């Protein structure tokens, strides 16, 4: 995956965690649509592997461990 694509996906994840979904989509959609089939497959794998980056579930799990 191109570094610029990865930066866009990471930024979109950060914005999503901040409840700024519209801005996240404005950043992620163009790079996803511009990807060729090979990079598109890499993006799909990255998204599947980084779901928690978008939902912030890692933060919640870590907080629960600390209080338990």
C-alpha positions as CSV (number, residue, x, y, z in Angstrom):
1,X,0.0,0.0,0.0
2,X,1.3,3.5,-0.8
3,X,2.4,5.5,2.2
4,X,-0.1,8.3,1.2
5,X,-3.0,5.8,1.3
6,X,-1.9,4.5,4.7
7,X,-1.7,8.1,6.0
8,X,-5.2,8.8,4.7
9,X,-6.6,5.7,6.4
10,X,-4.9,6.4,9.7
11,X,-6.2,10.0,9.6
12,X,-9.7,8.8,8.8
13,X,-9.6,6.4,11.7
14,X,-8.5,9.3,14.0
15,X,-11.3,11.5,12.8
16,X,-13.8,8.7,13.2
17,X,-12.8,8.2,16.8
18,X,-13.5,12.0,17.3
19,X,-17.0,11.6,15.8
20,X,-16.0,13.5,12.7
21,X,-17.3,10.9,10.2
22,X,-18.0,13.3,7.4
23,X,-14.4,14.6,7.4
24,X,-13.1,11.0,7.7
25,X,-15.0,10.0,4.6
26,X,-13.8,13.0,2.7
27,X,-10.3,11.9,3.3
28,X,-10.7,8.1,2.9
29,X,-13.1,7.9,0.0
30,X,-10.9,9.4,-2.7
31,X,-7.9,7.1,-1.9
32,X,-10.1,4.0,-1.7
33,X,-11.7,4.9,-5.1
34,X,-8.4,5.6,-6.7
35,X,-6.8,2.3,-5.6
36,X,-6.1,-0.4,-8.2
37,X,-7.3,-3.9,-7.5
38,X,-4.0,-4.9,-5.7
39,X,-4.0,-1.9,-3.4
40,X,-7.8,-2.3,-2.9
41,X,-7.2,-5.8,-1.6
42,X,-4.5,-4.4,0.8
43,X,-6.9,-1.7,1.9
44,X,-9.6,-4.3,2.7
45,X,-7.1,-6.3,4.7
46,X,-5.9,-3.2,6.6
47,X,-9.5,-2.2,7.4
48,X,-10.4,-5.6,8.7
49,X,-7.2,-5.7,10.8
50,X,-7.8,-2.2,12.2
51,X,-11.5,-2.1,13.0
52,X,-10.7,-1.1,16.6
53,X,-8.7,1.9,15.3
54,X,-12.0,3.3,14.0
55,X,-14.2,2.3,16.9
56,X,-11.8,3.1,19.7
57,X,-12.5,-0.3,21.2
58,X,-8.8,-0.7,22.2
59,X,-9.1,2.3,24.5
60,X,-12.2,0.8,26.1
61,X,-10.6,-2.6,26.6
62,X,-7.5,-1.1,28.2
63,X,-9.6,1.1,30.5
64,X,-11.6,-2.0,31.6
65,X,-8.4,-3.9,32.4
66,X,-7.1,-1.0,34.5
67,X,-10.3,-0.9,36.6
68,X,-10.8,-4.6,37.0
